[in-house]
Amino acid sequence: MTLSAAPIIYILIFVAVLVLVEGLYLTVFGKSISLNNRVSRRLDLLAKNSNREQVLEQLRKEMSQHLKAKGIPLYSILAAKAQKANIAFSPQQLIMIMAGLSVFAFLGLTVGTSAELPVRAAIAVAMGIGGVYFWVNKKAKKRMSLLEEQLPDAVELMVRSLRVGHPFSSAIGIVAKEVADPLGTEFGFIADEAAYGRDVSESLKDFAERMDNQDLRFLAVAVTIQQTSGGNLAEILDGLAKVIRARFKLFRRVKAITAEAKWSGMFLSAFPIGALVMINVLDPNYYDDVMETPVFIPAALVVAVFLTINVIFMKIMVNIKV
């Protein structure tokens, strides 16, 4: 029995693509860009550059550049996720990285496999674009998850600050100093804008729309109503913190309940592909007799379509909004 190394080589090249883009990101922007860093990116930038206006402008550019680039062909599918992930790479840089990774994957496929030139080119482009999309999507999910987890504590910290006599703008600044990223930098940005004269409620609205987060919208609306109609902001935010925490707990419970169905769907979708890879590794000539028949390609396309429909349907089934 002859073993084929081609499927393993494809997987290793794709993993190398992911490692390269992450390594390049950390090399260019340093550890402060990592969500695992205890010091927020804004404070790290201020420590390196005492000019607050320049830091504010840099953060503003990073936070808005991806949504402005939605008109770039093919980039629109990545723009929203790159915005949520707050990727510091510009859209043009991300496109160049996709091209560079595609070239890297093509060279790897040329050295490691004997596939035809059009096949190598198509797989290389798919790896370059797909690798960056997978990386950005993972970053966005991690950042949004951390943000949702931090928000109740941040609102409660604002409540305590207001109750001891701090104005709301100072309460925002305290959150920026005490809370880690991603919320630390975001609230620090809002505090800096308030220091330069922008209304806090407007900054909160922009933040909520950028993140497309319902709890942040609640916070922005609560602050706006208090500013226009008056009232005890500390009590309003205290009630909001309880609502946000209850929603977060409910979301976690729903996520736990639907986890079994989600993983079952992922397994059912991945099993045929995994079986195909294993068969090709164990017996590269297994499909030789049927590959020349006229129904092989149509049948393979039908299977691919059904697998795609299954993935989409399962995602819709377990995507329960709270």
N, C-alpha and C positions, 0 to 999 in steps of 0.2 A: 504493500500500500504506500503510495506516494503522498506526502503532505505538501500542501501549498502554503507558502508564507505570504501570498499577496494580500488576503484580508487583514492579516495582522499588521502588515506594512501600512495599509490604508489607515488603520486605527492609530498606529504610532505617529504617522505624519499629522493626522488631525489633532492629536494630543500635543504634538510639538508646536502646531500653529497656535493653540490656546496658551501654551507656556510662553511663547514668543511675545504675543500681544500683551500679556500680563507683565512680563519682565520689562518690556519696552515702556509700558505705562508707569511702572514704579521707578524706572531709571530716569525718565524725563521729569516726572513731577515729585519724586521723593516719597518718603513714608507718610507724609502728611495727607496724601491723597487716599490712603487706605482707611477704610472704616474701622479697622481694628486699632487704630492709633488713639491713644487716650487724650492727646492734645488735638483740639479741633483744627481744621485746615486754616481757618481765618486767623486764629491766634498764632499759628506757626508762621503764616505769611507776615503778620504784624511784627513778630519777633525778628524776622529777617529784613523787613522793610518798614521803617517807622512812619513812612508816608501813608496815612490812612486813606487818602483819596485814591492813590494808585492801587492799593489793595482792594478797595471798594469797586473800582473800575474793572479790575481783573476778575473778581468774583461775579460782578454783573454780567460780564462777557461770557463767562463759563456757564452761568445759569440760564442764559437766554439764546445762546448761539444755535442750538439744535432746532428749536421750533422755527427760527427764522430761515432755516435751510430746508424746510419741507418741500420747496419747489424744485430742489435738485432731483433729477430723475433717479429712481430706485432708492434714493436716500430716505424718502418719506416713510418707508416701512420700518426704518431704524430710528427716525427722529424722536418720536414720542418716548421710546424706551431709553434712548440716550439722554433725553431731557430729565426723566425720572432718576436715572442713574447719576446725573450731573457729571457726565464724562468730560474731563478737562480737555481732551483732544478736540480740535475744531472739526467740523464736518469734512472739510477738505483733507485734513490729516487722516481722518478715519478712512476716507475713500482711498488715499494713497497707501494706507496700511493694508487695506483689502487687496489692492493690486500687488503690493510687495509680498504678502502672504500667499497669494495665488501663484506668483513666480516661484517662491520657496517650495510650495507644495508640488508644483510642476517638476522642479528639479529633483525633488525627492522621489516622485513617481517615476521619473525617467531613469534614475539610478536603481531604484528598488523593484520596479515591475517591468513587465514586457508588454503592457497594454498598448493599443494603437494610439497614434498621436492625437486624433480628435477626442478619444476617450480620456486620455491623460489631461488634455486641456480642459475638458468639461468638468472632470472631477476636481482638478486644481482650482478652477474658478469657484466651484461649489464649496470647496474647503475654505478658500480665502474669505468669501462673503459669509458663508455659514458659520465659520469659526468666530468672526467678529460679531455677528448677530448673537450667537450663543453666549459669548463673553459679555456683551452689553446687556442682554436679557437677564443673565445671572446677577450682574451688578445691580440692575434696576430692582429685581426682586429682593435682594438682600437689603438694599438701601430703604426701600419702602417698608419692609418688615421691621427694620430697626426704628424707622421714623414713627410708625404706628405704635410700637412698644414704648418709645420714649415720651410720646405726646401727653399721656395722662399725668406722668410725673412732672413734666415741664409746666403744665397748666396749674398743678397743685403748688409748685414752687412759686409761680406768679401770684397765686392766691395768698400764700404766706408773706410774700414781699409786700403786697398791697395792704395786708392787715397790719403790718408794722409801720406803715406810713410812706412807703416808696411810691412815687408816681408810676403809671403804667409803663412809660418808656424805660424807666430804670429797672422795672421788673423784667422787661424783655432783655435788657443788658445783663442782668444777673443770670438768667437762663442761659444766655450765650456763653458766660464764663464757667458755669457749673456743669452744664450738660455737654456730653461728648457729641461727636458727629454721628449722624448727619444734622441733627436738630441744632447743635451748637453753632455751626457756621451759618445756617439759615437764619436763626434768630439774631446772631451777631450782625448779619447783613441788614436785617430789618432795623436793628438798633442804630447802625451807622447811617442808614437812610433817614431815620427819624432825627438824628443829630444834625443832618444837613437840610432839614425842613420838610421832608415828605411825611404825609399823614400815615400813621401806623396802620390804620384800618385798610388803607389802599395797598400797603406793602403786604399785609396778611392776605388780602384777596388775591393778589398776584401770586403769592406763594401757594395758596390753595389751588389755584387754577393750573399752575405749573406742575404740581404734584398730582392733580386730579384726585384729591382726597376729601371725602365728605366731612370728616371730623375737623379738618382745617377750615373748611367752609363754615361749619358751625361756629368755630372760634372767631373767624372774621366777621360773621353776622352779629355775634354777641357783642363784640367790641364796637361795631358800627352803631348798633341800636343804643348801646349805653352812651356813646358820644353824642348822639342826636336827641335822645329822650331822657337821658340821665338815669340815675339808679346806682345801686351798690354793685360796682363791678366785681369786687371780691366774692360776693355771694353768687353772682351770675356765673362766674368762672368756676366756683366751687361746685355748683350744680352741673356745669358742663363737664368738669373733670370726672364726676361720677358717671355721667352718661357715656362719655368716651371709654372709660374703663369697663363699664358693663358691656358696651358694644364689642370691645376688644376681647373680653372673656367669651362672649357669645360666638364671635368669629372663630376663636380657637376651638371652641366646643364643636362647632359645625365642621371645621377643618378635620378634627379628630374623627368625627362620625363618618365623614365622606372619604377618609383616607383609604379604607379598605377597597371601596369601589374605584377610587382613583388609581391605586396601585394595581388592581386587577385589570383595569383598562390598559394601563401602561404595559403590563406583562403580556396581555393578549395581543397588543400591537407590536411589541418588540420580539415576541417569541418567533414568528415566522422569519423575521430578518436574522435573528440569532441562529435559527436552524439553518438558514441558507448559508450563512458565513461558516458555520461548523462543517456543513457538508462539503463546501468548497475547500476547507482546510484539510479535511480527512480524505476526500476523494475528488480532486480537481476535475476529473473526467466524468463525474456522475451524470451530468446533464448533456453530455455530448450527443447521445442518441436522439434527444428530443429538441435540441437547439436548432437543428436544421429543418424541423417541420414548420409548416406555414402558420400553425396556431400558437406557436411558442410565444412570440412577441405580443400578440393580442391578449393571450392569457396572462402574461406577466403584467401588462398594463392594467388589466381588469383587477388583478390582485392588488396592485399598487393603489388603484383608485379606492378599493374597498378598505384597505388599511388606512388611507388618509381620511376617509369618511368616518371610520371607527374612532380615530384619534380626535377628530373635531367633535363628534357626537359625545364621546366620553368627557371631553373638556367642558362642553355645554352642560352636561348632566351634573357635574360636580362643582360647577362655578356658581355657588349660591351666594347671592348678595345679602349682606347683613346691614 
